[in-house]
Amino acid sequence: MRELCTRRTSEPPSDTQPRPRGWSRPWARFGFGQWAELSPLLRLLILTQLAFNVGFFGVLPFLAEHLGTAIGMAGWLVGLVLGLRTFSQQGLFVVGGALADRYGVRPVVLAGCALRIAGFAWLGYAERTWAVIGAVLLIGFAAALFSPAVESEVARQAVAREEAGDGPRTGVLALFTVAGQAGAFVGPLLGALLLGVDFRTVCLAGAGIFVLVLAGHWWLLPQRIPGRTRVSGPGAVRNLARNRRFLALCLAYGTYLLAYNQLYLALPAEVERAAGSQAPLAWLFALSSLLVVTTQLPVTRWAADRLDLRRSMAAGLVLLSAGFAVVAAARPADWTGTTGLLPAAGFVVLLTLGQMLIAPAARAWVPDLAEEGRLGLYTGALSSVSGLIVLTGSAASGSLLDAHLPPAAPWLLLAAIPLAAIAVLPRRP
């Protein structure tokens, strides 16, 4: 376990063709078959992402209904509670990343797991508003601790493998994405089964999953990870704020998240218009998850063979724009029923393909832009800054959808945003 992150110094095989930095090995063996070649630490961290999402998404999809029906909260208060959870998670990722840089991955991950267990257990028994708010804040802050620590270490390990000639870093990050999406797919199914008992059982089951994660990491996660140094001292946030290339990446990534967030804002309205209800939404979300699980690795392989990180993100942003354009083109016809849902399905497919190009590339780019020893801080900041962009942009896009504009106009305006983001992508050195 102490040799998990040791870099090899041997040269790549002689039959490989020279390529730009980071693309030194063919992808013939890339895919799930690559799993056996990963270090035990990387396999642990990727499975961690799977377990995190199974536990989290086993509870989250059922929270709003529980708050509104079982507890009797008003709609605005339910929205406030969900917003506070998002803020305590995404908004504080930068804090968790900085703590991982200062104290190491292990204590931050373990602390996050312990807080998530306490938060889920508290939520299961919470019946008053203040108790619910306290529980969701604890649940969100737990993720703000463990997620940046895990993500930054996966990115660092991916770069080390790339520099050792073991394939592009996006390959490992694609596996990480697939694991997370698989967890997001399985979690709601598990939660729905347990919801037949009651919501408290769902919460306690989620807590139980994190008990297992905590025990596994207590046993398997090294005290010190070779190659990862702990840093402290002032000035890190100031240097980050002056890093224009990193902030440009955050802006482009935040634009992607804002566009992807329309799955939860613009898409439900379009499905309601076309089908008369939001029942088809579940199938469209399942389609998105299934696409990621089954095609993320081939898409990443294709991108690694043909595109660098900047071009991969640019291509993904173009696909996002095309998704909005498909709906915009169909809206004047005002189709309904199954035919009316086809543009929405095209929108979901194109947004998901765009996500598969953008997300691994953005995470793979952060180590090149981060200050030495501050990868956790920068990984957390990517989520926090992007989350702030989504928070402000979602209000604007919601107003756009409510405005009395021609049917295609909101979708065309939304299509223009990802295209504009291409211009701010930083240049690769």
C-alpha positions in Angstrom: 0.0 0.0 0.0 2.9 2.3 0.6 4.0 2.0 -3.0 0.7 2.9 -4.5 1.7 6.2 -6.0 5.4 5.5 -6.9 6.1 6.7 -10.4 7.9 4.6 -12.9 10.9 6.1 -14.7 11.0 3.7 -17.7 10.4 5.1 -21.2 7.2 4.2 -23.0 7.4 1.2 -25.3 9.4 1.8 -28.5 6.4 1.0 -30.7 4.4 4.0 -29.5 4.3 7.0 -31.8 5.4 10.4 -30.4 2.4 12.4 -29.3 1.9 15.6 -27.4 2.4 15.5 -23.7 -0.2 13.4 -22.0 -1.1 11.2 -25.0 1.8 8.8 -25.0 0.2 5.4 -25.2 -2.4 3.9 -27.5 -5.8 3.1 -26.2 -6.0 -0.5 -27.3 -6.4 -1.7 -23.7 -8.4 1.2 -22.4 -11.7 0.5 -20.8 -12.9 -1.6 -18.0 -10.0 -3.9 -18.8 -7.7 -1.1 -17.6 -9.1 -1.6 -14.1 -6.6 -4.3 -13.2 -3.7 -2.0 -14.1 -4.8 0.7 -11.7 -3.1 0.9 -8.3 -5.1 -0.3 -5.3 -5.4 3.3 -4.1 -7.0 4.4 -7.4 -9.4 1.5 -7.4 -10.4 2.4 -3.8 -11.0 6.0 -4.7 -13.0 5.2 -7.8 -15.2 2.7 -5.8 -15.5 5.4 -3.2 -17.2 7.7 -5.8 -19.6 4.8 -6.6 -20.4 4.3 -2.9 -20.8 8.0 -2.2 -23.3 8.4 -4.9 -25.3 5.3 -4.1 -25.7 6.6 -0.5 -26.4 10.2 -1.5 -28.8 9.6 -4.4 -30.6 6.9 -2.4 -31.9 9.8 -0.2 -31.8 13.1 -2.1 -34.5 12.4 -4.8 -37.1 11.8 -2.1 -36.2 14.7 0.2 -38.4 17.4 -1.4 -41.6 15.2 -1.3 -40.8 14.2 2.3 -40.4 17.8 3.4 -43.6 18.9 1.7 -45.9 16.0 2.6 -44.6 14.4 5.8 -43.4 17.5 7.5 -45.7 20.0 5.8 -43.2 22.6 4.7 -44.3 25.3 2.4 -42.9 25.2 -1.2 -40.7 28.2 -0.7 -39.2 26.7 2.5 -38.6 23.4 0.7 -36.7 25.3 -2.0 -34.7 27.2 0.7 -33.7 23.9 2.4 -32.6 22.4 -0.9 -30.7 25.6 -1.8 -28.9 25.5 1.6 -27.8 21.9 1.0 -26.4 22.9 -2.4 -24.6 25.9 -0.9 -23.1 23.9 2.0 -21.8 21.4 -0.5 -20.7 23.1 -3.7 -20.1 26.5 -2.1 -17.7 25.0 0.5 -15.8 22.6 -1.8 -12.9 25.1 -1.7 -12.8 24.7 2.1 -12.6 20.9 1.8 -9.9 21.1 -0.8 -7.8 23.5 1.2 -8.1 21.2 4.3 -7.0 18.2 2.2 -3.9 20.1 1.1 -3.2 21.0 4.7 -4.0 17.8 6.6 -3.9 15.1 3.9 -6.6 13.0 2.2 -7.3 10.4 4.9 -8.4 12.6 7.8 -10.6 14.8 5.6 -12.3 11.9 3.9 -12.9 10.1 7.3 -14.3 13.3 8.8 -16.6 13.8 5.9 -17.9 10.3 6.1 -18.6 10.7 9.8 -20.5 13.9 9.3 -22.5 12.3 6.4 -23.5 9.4 8.8 -24.6 11.9 11.5 -26.4 14.1 8.9 -28.4 11.2 7.4 -29.3 9.8 10.8 -30.4 13.3 12.0 -32.5 13.9 8.9 -34.3 10.6 9.4 -35.5 11.7 12.8 -35.8 15.5 12.1 -39.4 16.8 12.3 -38.9 20.5 12.9 -37.6 23.0 10.4 -34.5 23.9 12.4 -33.6 20.2 12.7 -34.1 19.6 9.0 -31.9 22.6 8.1 -29.2 21.5 10.5 -29.2 18.0 9.0 -29.0 19.1 5.4 -26.3 21.5 6.2 -24.3 18.7 7.8 -25.0 16.4 4.8 -23.8 19.1 2.4 -20.7 20.1 4.4 -19.7 16.4 4.6 -19.5 16.2 0.8 -17.6 19.5 0.8 -15.0 17.7 2.8 -14.6 14.3 1.2 -15.3 15.0 -2.5 -12.5 17.5 -3.2 -10.1 15.3 -1.3 -11.0 12.3 -3.4 -11.2 14.1 -6.7 -7.9 15.9 -6.3 -6.1 12.7 -5.4 -7.6 10.9 -8.4 -6.5 13.7 -10.7 -3.0 13.7 -9.2 -2.7 9.9 -9.6 -4.0 10.2 -13.2 -1.3 12.7 -14.0 1.4 10.5 -12.4 0.2 7.6 -14.6 0.2 9.7 -17.7 3.8 10.9 -17.0 4.8 7.3 -16.5 3.5 6.4 -20.0 0.4 4.6 -18.7 -2.1 6.4 -20.9 -3.8 9.8 -20.9 -5.1 11.1 -17.6 -8.6 11.5 -19.0 -8.9 7.7 -19.0 -8.7 7.4 -15.2 -11.0 10.4 -14.8 -13.5 8.8 -17.2 -13.6 5.7 -15.0 -14.2 8.0 -12.1 -17.1 9.7 -13.9 -18.6 6.3 -14.9 -18.5 5.1 -11.2 -20.2 8.3 -10.0 -22.9 8.0 -12.6 -23.5 4.3 -11.9 -24.0 5.3 -8.2 -26.4 8.0 -9.2 -28.3 5.5 -11.2 -28.4 2.7 -8.6 -29.0 5.0 -5.6 -32.6 6.1 -6.5 -33.6 2.6 -7.3 -32.4 1.4 -3.8 -34.1 4.4 -2.2 -37.4 3.8 -4.0 -37.4 0.2 -2.7 -36.8 1.3 0.9 -39.3 4.1 0.7 -41.9 1.4 0.8 -41.1 1.2 4.5 -40.6 4.9 5.3 -38.3 7.9 4.7 -36.5 7.2 7.9 -35.5 3.8 6.7 -34.1 5.4 3.5 -32.0 7.8 5.6 -30.7 5.1 7.9 -29.8 2.9 4.9 -27.9 5.9 3.4 -26.1 6.3 6.8 -25.3 2.6 6.8 -23.6 2.8 3.4 -21.4 5.6 4.7 -20.6 3.5 7.8 -19.2 0.8 5.4 -17.3 3.5 3.4 -15.9 4.9 6.6 -14.8 1.5 7.9 -13.2 0.6 4.5 -11.2 3.8 4.3 -10.2 3.6 7.9 -8.6 0.2 7.0 -7.4 0.8 3.5 -6.6 4.5 3.0 -2.9 5.2 3.7 -1.9 7.5 6.5 0.4 9.3 4.0 0.2 9.0 0.2 3.6 9.0 -1.5 4.1 12.1 -3.6 1.4 14.2 -1.9 2.9 16.8 0.3 1.0 18.7 2.9 1.2 22.5 2.6 0.2 25.4 4.7 0.7 29.1 4.8 -1.0 32.3 3.6 -1.4 33.6 0.1 -2.9 30.5 -1.6 -6.3 32.0 -2.1 -4.8 35.3 -3.3 -2.7 33.5 -5.8 -5.7 31.5 -7.0 -7.7 34.7 -7.5 -4.9 36.0 -9.7 -4.6 32.9 -11.8 -6.5 34.1 -14.9 -6.1 30.9 -16.8 -7.7 28.9 -14.0 -10.5 31.4 -13.5 -11.1 31.2 -17.3 -11.4 27.4 -16.9 -13.9 27.9 -14.0 -16.0 30.3 -16.2 -16.1 27.8 -19.0 -16.9 24.9 -16.7 -19.5 26.9 -14.9 -21.2 27.7 -18.2 -21.3 23.9 -18.9 -22.9 23.3 -15.5 -25.4 26.1 -16.1 -26.3 24.5 -19.4 -26.5 21.0 -17.8 -28.6 22.4 -15.0 -31.4 23.0 -17.6 -32.1 19.3 -17.4 -33.8 20.3 -14.1 -35.2 23.7 -15.2 -35.9 24.0 -18.9 -36.4 20.3 -19.7 -39.3 19.7 -17.2 -41.2 22.7 -18.7 -40.7 21.3 -22.2 -41.8 17.8 -21.2 -44.8 19.2 -19.4 -45.8 21.1 -22.6 -45.3 18.1 -24.9 -46.7 15.3 -22.7 -49.1 17.1 -20.4 -47.2 15.8 -17.4 -43.7 15.3 -16.2 -43.9 11.5 -16.0 -41.5 11.0 -19.0 -38.8 12.9 -17.1 -37.8 9.8 -15.2 -37.1 7.9 -18.5 -35.1 10.8 -19.9 -32.9 11.0 -16.8 -32.5 7.2 -16.9 -31.4 7.7 -20.6 -28.8 10.2 -19.5 -27.4 7.9 -16.8 -27.3 4.9 -19.1 -25.5 6.8 -21.8 -22.7 7.9 -19.4 -22.3 4.4 -18.0 -22.2 2.7 -21.4 -20.5 5.2 -23.6 -18.3 7.4 -21.4 -15.2 5.2 -21.9 -15.5 5.0 -25.7 -16.1 8.7 -26.0 -13.1 9.5 -23.8 -11.0 7.1 -25.9 -12.1 8.8 -29.1 -11.4 12.3 -27.6 -7.9 11.2 -26.3 -6.9 10.0 -29.8 -8.0 13.1 -31.6 -8.3 16.1 -29.3 -6.3 17.8 -26.6 -8.0 19.0 -23.4 -9.0 22.4 -24.8 -10.5 21.0 -28.0 -12.3 18.4 -26.0 -14.0 21.0 -23.9 -14.8 23.1 -27.0 -16.4 20.2 -28.7 -18.4 19.5 -25.7 -19.7 23.1 -25.5 -20.7 22.9 -29.2 -22.7 19.7 -28.4 -24.4 21.6 -25.5 -25.4 24.4 -27.9 -26.7 21.9 -30.4 -28.9 20.3 -27.8 -30.7 23.7 -27.2 -30.8 24.3 -30.9 -32.7 21.1 -31.5 -35.5 22.1 -29.2 -35.5 25.6 -30.6 -35.9 24.3 -34.2 -38.8 22.1 -33.2 -40.7 24.6 -30.9 -42.5 26.6 -33.7 -44.1 23.3 -34.8 -45.6 22.9 -31.3 -45.5 19.1 -31.5 -47.1 17.1 -28.7 -47.2 13.5 -27.6 -44.5 11.1 -28.5 -43.4 13.2 -31.4 -43.2 16.3 -29.2 -40.9 14.4 -26.8 -38.3 13.6 -29.5 -36.6 17.0 -29.4 -36.4 16.7 -25.6 -34.8 13.3 -26.0 -32.3 14.8 -28.5 -31.6 17.6 -26.0 -30.8 15.0 -23.3 -28.5 13.0 -25.6 -26.6 16.0 -26.8 -26.2 17.5 -23.4 -25.0 14.1 -22.0 -22.5 13.7 -24.8 -21.2 17.2 -24.1 -20.9 16.4 -20.5 -18.8 13.3 -21.3 -16.3 15.4 -23.3 -16.2 18.3 -20.8 -16.1 16.8 -17.3 -13.1 14.6 -17.6 -11.2 17.2 -19.6 -11.8 19.9 -17.1 -10.7 17.8 -14.2 -7.7 16.7 -16.1 -6.7 20.3 -16.8 -6.8 21.5 -13.2 -3.4 19.9 -12.2 -1.7 21.9 -15.0 -3.1 25.2 -13.7 -2.9 24.6 -10.0 -0.1 26.0 -7.7 2.3 23.3 -6.5 0.9 21.4 -3.5 -2.5 23.1 -3.9 -4.4 20.7 -6.1 -7.1 20.2 -3.4 -7.7 23.9 -3.1 -8.0 24.3 -6.9 -10.2 21.2 -7.4 -12.5 22.6 -4.7 -12.4 26.0 -6.2 -13.5 24.7 -9.6 -16.7 23.4 -8.1 -17.3 26.4 -5.8 -16.7 29.1 -8.5 -18.7 27.1 -11.0 -21.5 26.6 -8.5 -21.7 30.3 -7.9 -22.0 30.8 -11.7 -24.9 28.3 -11.8 -26.6 29.9 -8.8 -26.6 33.3 -10.4 -27.2 32.1 -14.0 -30.1 29.8 -13.0 -32.1 32.7 -11.8 -31.5 34.5 -15.1 -32.4 31.5 -17.2 -35.5 30.9 -15.1 -36.6 34.4 -15.8 -35.9 33.9 -19.5 -38.2 30.8 -19.6 -40.9 32.7 -17.8 -40.7 35.7 -20.2 -43.3 36.1 -22.9 -41.0 35.5 -25.8 -41.5 33.5 -29.0 -41.3 29.8 -28.3 -37.9 29.3 -29.8 -36.3 32.4 -28.4 -35.3 31.2 -24.9 -33.8 28.0 -26.3 -31.8 30.0 -28.9 -30.5 32.3 -26.3 -29.5 29.4 -24.1 -27.8 27.8 -27.1 -25.6 30.9 -27.5 -24.2 30.7 -24.0 -22.0 27.6 -24.4 -20.7 28.9 -27.8 -19.7 32.1 -26.1 -17.8 30.1 -23.4 -15.5 28.6 -26.0 -13.9 32.0 -26.4 -12.9 32.2 -22.8 -11.2 28.7 -22.7 -7.5 29.2 -21.7 -4.9 28.3 -24.3 -2.9 25.2 -23.7 0.8 25.9 -23.3 
